[in-house]
Amino acid sequence: MKAELSEDEESDMLDFLYTSQYHMNVILAISLGRIAEPGTNGYYTYAVYMRFQKKEDFVKFYNNSYYLGVVKYHVSPHCYGSISVDYESQVQDDILAIFR
């Protein structure tokens, strides 16, 4: 994030990211916030973790105009760049596994 990010801007950005799950029914769980100890280069300062039920839901999410707007208007103006890591895994059928 850019050094001039204010507390209000940070709160606004995190709120928009977090509430995305209520605007799009494909997100099962979301967790986000500051990285406690950024890497030695200090480039990655925030993380967002989202869980989806199916691969198709993930594709829908990435093409969703609401999410694209959140990134364009509430995240991108405050950062130098971002990195995305996507992976597929299987979890138990237990509802608690969704939040692990």
VMD Tcl script that builds the backbone (N, CA, C; Angstrom):
set m [mol new atoms 300]
animate dup $m
set s [atomselect $m all]
$s set {name element resname resid chain x y z} {
  {N N MET 1 A 0.825 -1.184 0.000}
  {CA C MET 1 A 0.000 0.000 0.000}
  {C C MET 1 A 0.867 1.245 0.000}
  {N N LYS 2 A 0.309 2.286 -0.521}
  {CA C LYS 2 A 1.018 3.559 -0.550}
  {C C LYS 2 A 1.100 4.123 0.871}
  {N N ALA 3 A 2.180 4.809 1.157}
  {CA C ALA 3 A 2.432 5.330 2.502}
  {C C ALA 3 A 1.366 6.328 2.939}
  {N N GLU 4 A 0.763 7.019 2.003}
  {CA C GLU 4 A -0.212 8.051 2.363}
  {C C GLU 4 A -1.623 7.507 2.616}
  {N N LEU 5 A -1.791 6.193 2.668}
  {CA C LEU 5 A -3.087 5.589 2.959}
  {C C LEU 5 A -3.525 5.978 4.368}
  {N N SER 6 A -4.646 6.692 4.479}
  {CA C SER 6 A -5.142 7.122 5.789}
  {C C SER 6 A -5.908 5.990 6.461}
  {N N GLU 7 A -6.161 6.136 7.758}
  {CA C GLU 7 A -6.928 5.123 8.486}
  {C C GLU 7 A -8.336 4.994 7.923}
  {N N ASP 8 A -8.945 6.121 7.548}
  {CA C ASP 8 A -10.294 6.087 6.967}
  {C C ASP 8 A -10.295 5.377 5.618}
  {N N GLU 9 A -9.293 5.644 4.793}
  {CA C GLU 9 A -9.197 4.980 3.493}
  {C C GLU 9 A -8.958 3.482 3.673}
  {N N GLU 10 A -8.113 3.134 4.636}
  {CA C GLU 10 A -7.860 1.727 4.914}
  {C C GLU 10 A -9.143 1.033 5.368}
  {N N SER 11 A -9.854 1.645 6.277}
  {CA C SER 11 A -11.106 1.072 6.778}
  {C C SER 11 A -12.127 0.912 5.663}
  {N N ASP 12 A -12.243 1.932 4.816}
  {CA C ASP 12 A -13.164 1.894 3.680}
  {C C ASP 12 A -12.805 0.756 2.731}
  {N N MET 13 A -11.533 0.637 2.405}
  {CA C MET 13 A -11.061 -0.410 1.497}
  {C C MET 13 A -11.381 -1.799 2.067}
  {N N LEU 14 A -11.027 -2.021 3.326}
  {CA C LEU 14 A -11.258 -3.330 3.947}
  {C C LEU 14 A -12.744 -3.628 4.075}
  {N N ASP 15 A -13.553 -2.613 4.383}
  {CA C ASP 15 A -15.005 -2.812 4.474}
  {C C ASP 15 A -15.591 -3.227 3.130}
  {N N PHE 16 A -15.185 -2.554 2.062}
  {CA C PHE 16 A -15.701 -2.912 0.736}
  {C C PHE 16 A -15.291 -4.329 0.348}
  {N N LEU 17 A -14.038 -4.689 0.632}
  {CA C LEU 17 A -13.594 -6.045 0.316}
  {C C LEU 17 A -14.376 -7.076 1.137}
  {N N TYR 18 A -14.517 -6.824 2.429}
  {CA C TYR 18 A -15.185 -7.788 3.303}
  {C C TYR 18 A -16.667 -7.951 2.950}
  {N N THR 19 A -17.345 -6.849 2.684}
  {CA C THR 19 A -18.778 -6.936 2.393}
  {C C THR 19 A -19.073 -7.446 0.988}
  {N N SER 20 A -18.032 -7.677 0.187}
  {CA C SER 20 A -18.247 -8.288 -1.131}
  {C C SER 20 A -18.985 -9.612 -1.005}
  {N N GLN 21 A -18.743 -10.329 0.077}
  {CA C GLN 21 A -19.389 -11.621 0.263}
  {C C GLN 21 A -20.907 -11.497 0.385}
  {N N TYR 22 A -21.401 -10.349 0.794}
  {CA C TYR 22 A -22.850 -10.149 0.922}
  {C C TYR 22 A -23.476 -9.687 -0.383}
  {N N HIS 23 A -22.669 -9.207 -1.291}
  {CA C HIS 23 A -23.160 -8.756 -2.592}
  {C C HIS 23 A -23.065 -9.838 -3.660}
  {N N MET 24 A -22.275 -10.868 -3.369}
  {CA C MET 24 A -22.085 -11.960 -4.317}
  {C C MET 24 A -22.237 -13.267 -3.550}
  {N N ASN 25 A -23.192 -14.064 -3.932}
  {CA C ASN 25 A -23.473 -15.289 -3.177}
  {C C ASN 25 A -22.513 -16.436 -3.457}
  {N N VAL 26 A -21.457 -16.220 -4.199}
  {CA C VAL 26 A -20.528 -17.305 -4.519}
  {C C VAL 26 A -19.396 -17.441 -3.500}
  {N N ILE 27 A -19.195 -16.443 -2.644}
  {CA C ILE 27 A -18.129 -16.481 -1.648}
  {C C ILE 27 A -18.638 -17.189 -0.396}
  {N N LEU 28 A -17.971 -18.284 -0.004}
  {CA C LEU 28 A -18.363 -19.001 1.211}
  {C C LEU 28 A -17.777 -18.369 2.456}
  {N N ALA 29 A -16.532 -17.935 2.386}
  {CA C ALA 29 A -15.852 -17.343 3.532}
  {C C ALA 29 A -14.807 -16.352 3.043}
  {N N ILE 30 A -14.575 -15.331 3.848}
  {CA C ILE 30 A -13.570 -14.334 3.508}
  {C C ILE 30 A -12.838 -13.926 4.784}
  {N N SER 31 A -11.548 -13.716 4.641}
  {CA C SER 31 A -10.720 -13.254 5.742}
  {C C SER 31 A -9.729 -12.268 5.157}
  {N N LEU 32 A -9.497 -11.157 5.830}
  {CA C LEU 32 A -8.602 -10.150 5.271}
  {C C LEU 32 A -8.021 -9.270 6.355}
  {N N GLY 33 A -6.953 -8.581 6.007}
  {CA C GLY 33 A -6.349 -7.629 6.924}
  {C C GLY 33 A -4.887 -7.401 6.622}
  {N N ARG 34 A -4.248 -6.657 7.517}
  {CA C ARG 34 A -2.816 -6.383 7.376}
  {C C ARG 34 A -2.016 -7.639 7.660}
  {N N ILE 35 A -0.924 -7.779 6.948}
  {CA C ILE 35 A 0.004 -8.868 7.216}
  {C C ILE 35 A 0.845 -8.434 8.419}
  {N N ALA 36 A 0.869 -9.267 9.447}
  {CA C ALA 36 A 1.538 -8.909 10.697}
  {C C ALA 36 A 3.010 -8.590 10.493}
  {N N GLU 37 A 3.698 -9.412 9.747}
  {CA C GLU 37 A 5.117 -9.196 9.486}
  {C C GLU 37 A 5.358 -9.324 7.988}
  {N N PRO 38 A 5.258 -8.201 7.271}
  {CA C PRO 38 A 5.502 -8.270 5.820}
  {C C PRO 38 A 6.881 -8.840 5.528}
  {N N GLY 39 A 7.028 -9.426 4.347}
  {CA C GLY 39 A 8.311 -10.001 3.949}
  {C C GLY 39 A 9.441 -8.995 4.064}
  {N N THR 40 A 10.627 -9.450 3.915}
  {CA C THR 40 A 11.796 -8.582 4.072}
  {C C THR 40 A 11.774 -7.401 3.118}
  {N N ASN 41 A 11.113 -7.564 1.980}
  {CA C ASN 41 A 11.033 -6.452 1.036}
  {C C ASN 41 A 9.888 -5.501 1.378}
  {N N GLY 42 A 8.954 -5.921 2.253}
  {CA C GLY 42 A 7.863 -5.066 2.690}
  {C C GLY 42 A 6.816 -4.767 1.641}
  {N N TYR 43 A 6.872 -5.449 0.508}
  {CA C TYR 43 A 5.945 -5.144 -0.575}
  {C C TYR 43 A 4.509 -5.572 -0.291}
  {N N TYR 44 A 4.325 -6.688 0.331}
  {CA C TYR 44 A 2.980 -7.218 0.540}
  {C C TYR 44 A 2.541 -6.884 1.951}
  {N N THR 45 A 1.587 -5.982 2.058}
  {CA C THR 45 A 1.189 -5.470 3.365}
  {C C THR 45 A -0.207 -5.897 3.787}
  {N N TYR 46 A -1.022 -6.357 2.844}
  {CA C TYR 46 A -2.389 -6.798 3.139}
  {C C TYR 46 A -2.649 -8.123 2.430}
  {N N ALA 47 A -3.566 -8.889 2.983}
  {CA C ALA 47 A -3.940 -10.157 2.351}
  {C C ALA 47 A -5.452 -10.328 2.407}
  {N N VAL 48 A -5.990 -10.944 1.364}
  {CA C VAL 48 A -7.407 -11.292 1.300}
  {C C VAL 48 A -7.480 -12.765 0.951}
  {N N TYR 49 A -8.185 -13.520 1.755}
  {CA C TYR 49 A -8.358 -14.955 1.531}
  {C C TYR 49 A -9.843 -15.203 1.344}
  {N N MET 50 A -10.210 -15.813 0.228}
  {CA C MET 50 A -11.613 -16.132 -0.059}
  {C C MET 50 A -11.735 -17.610 -0.385}
  {N N ARG 51 A -12.840 -18.176 0.030}
  {CA C ARG 51 A -13.099 -19.589 -0.248}
  {C C ARG 51 A -14.397 -19.697 -1.047}
  {N N PHE 52 A -14.339 -20.552 -2.076}
  {CA C PHE 52 A -15.481 -20.794 -2.958}
  {C C PHE 52 A -15.815 -22.268 -2.931}
  {N N GLN 53 A -17.079 -22.593 -3.209}
  {CA C GLN 53 A -17.483 -23.995 -3.194}
  {C C GLN 53 A -17.024 -24.741 -4.442}
  {N N LYS 54 A -17.152 -24.083 -5.599}
  {CA C LYS 54 A -16.810 -24.739 -6.860}
  {C C LYS 54 A -15.922 -23.830 -7.697}
  {N N LYS 55 A -15.170 -24.432 -8.573}
  {CA C LYS 55 A -14.310 -23.674 -9.481}
  {C C LYS 55 A -15.145 -22.705 -10.326}
  {N N GLU 56 A -16.318 -23.117 -10.721}
  {CA C GLU 56 A -17.194 -22.265 -11.530}
  {C C GLU 56 A -17.593 -20.996 -10.771}
  {N N ASP 57 A -17.761 -21.122 -9.445}
  {CA C ASP 57 A -18.100 -19.950 -8.631}
  {C C ASP 57 A -16.957 -18.945 -8.627}
  {N N PHE 58 A -15.746 -19.454 -8.590}
  {CA C PHE 58 A -14.569 -18.600 -8.619}
  {C C PHE 58 A -14.512 -17.818 -9.930}
  {N N VAL 59 A -14.795 -18.475 -11.030}
  {CA C VAL 59 A -14.796 -17.811 -12.339}
  {C C VAL 59 A -15.862 -16.714 -12.365}
  {N N LYS 60 A -17.047 -17.008 -11.839}
  {CA C LYS 60 A -18.120 -16.002 -11.765}
  {C C LYS 60 A -17.673 -14.802 -10.939}
  {N N PHE 61 A -17.009 -15.080 -9.834}
  {CA C PHE 61 A -16.553 -14.023 -8.944}
  {C C PHE 61 A -15.587 -13.081 -9.656}
  {N N TYR 62 A -14.592 -13.628 -10.311}
  {CA C TYR 62 A -13.572 -12.805 -10.959}
  {C C TYR 62 A -14.133 -11.943 -12.082}
  {N N ASN 63 A -15.262 -12.327 -12.649}
  {CA C ASN 63 A -15.876 -11.558 -13.733}
  {C C ASN 63 A -17.034 -10.695 -13.255}
  {N N ASN 64 A -17.266 -10.666 -11.954}
  {CA C ASN 64 A -18.393 -9.930 -11.394}
  {C C ASN 64 A -18.115 -8.425 -11.405}
  {N N SER 65 A -19.044 -7.657 -11.940}
  {CA C SER 65 A -18.843 -6.204 -12.064}
  {C C SER 65 A -18.756 -5.528 -10.693}
  {N N TYR 66 A -19.442 -6.059 -9.683}
  {CA C TYR 66 A -19.350 -5.463 -8.345}
  {C C TYR 66 A -17.917 -5.584 -7.826}
  {N N TYR 67 A -17.350 -6.782 -7.896}
  {CA C TYR 67 A -15.990 -6.996 -7.416}
  {C C TYR 67 A -14.990 -6.154 -8.210}
  {N N LEU 68 A -15.141 -6.112 -9.508}
  {CA C LEU 68 A -14.245 -5.315 -10.348}
  {C C LEU 68 A -14.299 -3.838 -9.950}
  {N N GLY 69 A -15.497 -3.360 -9.595}
  {CA C GLY 69 A -15.650 -1.983 -9.127}
  {C C GLY 69 A -14.977 -1.745 -7.784}
  {N N VAL 70 A -15.095 -2.708 -6.871}
  {CA C VAL 70 A -14.435 -2.594 -5.566}
  {C C VAL 70 A -12.930 -2.470 -5.760}
  {N N VAL 71 A -12.375 -3.316 -6.603}
  {CA C VAL 71 A -10.930 -3.272 -6.848}
  {C C VAL 71 A -10.539 -1.951 -7.515}
  {N N LYS 72 A -11.298 -1.543 -8.519}
  {CA C LYS 72 A -10.950 -0.339 -9.277}
  {C C LYS 72 A -11.045 0.944 -8.437}
  {N N TYR 73 A -12.115 1.061 -7.626}
  {CA C TYR 73 A -12.360 2.315 -6.927}
  {C C TYR 73 A -11.916 2.341 -5.458}
  {N N HIS 74 A -11.758 1.173 -4.845}
  {CA C HIS 74 A -11.476 1.149 -3.411}
  {C C HIS 74 A -10.156 0.475 -3.036}
  {N N VAL 75 A -9.528 -0.230 -3.973}
  {CA C VAL 75 A -8.266 -0.903 -3.667}
  {C C VAL 75 A -7.130 -0.332 -4.518}
  {N N SER 76 A -7.265 -0.398 -5.808}
  {CA C SER 76 A -6.185 0.014 -6.723}
  {C C SER 76 A -5.658 1.431 -6.495}
  {N N PRO 77 A -6.511 2.408 -6.179}
  {CA C PRO 77 A -5.969 3.757 -5.968}
  {C C PRO 77 A -4.983 3.854 -4.798}
  {N N HIS 78 A -5.012 2.876 -3.909}
  {CA C HIS 78 A -4.184 2.926 -2.705}
  {C C HIS 78 A -2.964 2.022 -2.751}
  {N N CYS 79 A -2.773 1.303 -3.844}
  {CA C CYS 79 A -1.648 0.366 -3.857}
  {C C CYS 79 A -0.819 0.513 -5.122}
  {N N TYR 80 A 0.390 0.018 -5.034}
  {CA C TYR 80 A 1.312 0.047 -6.158}
  {C C TYR 80 A 1.071 -1.123 -7.095}
  {N N GLY 81 A 0.449 -2.170 -6.605}
  {CA C GLY 81 A 0.188 -3.355 -7.402}
  {C C GLY 81 A -0.354 -4.457 -6.514}
  {N N SER 82 A -0.633 -5.580 -7.113}
  {CA C SER 82 A -1.160 -6.706 -6.337}
  {C C SER 82 A -0.712 -8.013 -6.978}
  {N N ILE 83 A -0.872 -9.053 -6.220}
  {CA C ILE 83 A -0.568 -10.393 -6.703}
  {C C ILE 83 A -1.722 -11.294 -6.279}
  {N N SER 84 A -2.104 -12.198 -7.154}
  {CA C SER 84 A -3.166 -13.157 -6.844}
  {C C SER 84 A -2.598 -14.567 -6.917}
  {N N VAL 85 A -2.976 -15.361 -5.961}
  {CA C VAL 85 A -2.593 -16.765 -5.937}
  {C C VAL 85 A -3.890 -17.557 -5.812}
  {N N ASP 86 A -4.159 -18.366 -6.794}
  {CA C ASP 86 A -5.374 -19.175 -6.809}
  {C C ASP 86 A -4.979 -20.636 -6.768}
  {N N TYR 87 A -5.677 -21.405 -5.958}
  {CA C TYR 87 A -5.405 -22.834 -5.923}
  {C C TYR 87 A -6.687 -23.592 -5.621}
  {N N GLU 88 A -6.688 -24.818 -6.041}
  {CA C GLU 88 A -7.842 -25.686 -5.873}
  {C C GLU 88 A -7.511 -26.741 -4.826}
  {N N SER 89 A -8.446 -26.983 -3.923}
  {CA C SER 89 A -8.249 -28.015 -2.906}
  {C C SER 89 A -9.595 -28.633 -2.566}
  {N N GLN 90 A -9.532 -29.741 -1.893}
  {CA C GLN 90 A -10.753 -30.400 -1.431}
  {C C GLN 90 A -10.733 -30.408 0.085}
  {N N VAL 91 A -11.900 -30.168 0.665}
  {CA C VAL 91 A -12.037 -30.199 2.117}
  {C C VAL 91 A -13.129 -31.189 2.490}
  {N N GLN 92 A -13.172 -31.514 3.739}
  {CA C GLN 92 A -14.212 -32.421 4.224}
  {C C GLN 92 A -15.576 -31.817 3.962}
  {N N ASP 93 A -16.587 -32.648 3.974}
  {CA C ASP 93 A -17.952 -32.187 3.754}
  {C C ASP 93 A -18.500 -31.440 4.973}
  {N N ASP 94 A -17.741 -31.370 6.004}
  {CA C ASP 94 A -18.105 -30.715 7.248}
  {C C ASP 94 A -18.114 -29.201 7.061}
  {N N ILE 95 A -19.121 -28.500 7.561}
  {CA C ILE 95 A -19.231 -27.063 7.392}
  {C C ILE 95 A -18.066 -26.323 8.066}
  {N N LEU 96 A -17.517 -26.851 9.146}
  {CA C LEU 96 A -16.398 -26.191 9.818}
  {C C LEU 96 A -15.154 -26.122 8.943}
  {N N ALA 97 A -14.990 -27.089 8.056}
  {CA C ALA 97 A -13.817 -27.098 7.179}
  {C C ALA 97 A -13.803 -25.903 6.236}
  {N N ILE 98 A -14.959 -25.327 5.972}
  {CA C ILE 98 A -15.052 -24.176 5.086}
  {C C ILE 98 A -14.256 -23.006 5.658}
  {N N PHE 99 A -14.223 -22.883 6.967}
  {CA C PHE 99 A -13.607 -21.715 7.604}
  {C C PHE 99 A -12.172 -21.971 8.072}
  {N N ARG 100 A -11.608 -23.129 7.776}
  {CA C ARG 100 A -10.232 -23.424 8.170}
  {C C ARG 100 A -9.259 -22.923 7.145}
}
mol reanalyze $m
mol bondsrecalc $m
mol representation Tube
mol addrep $m
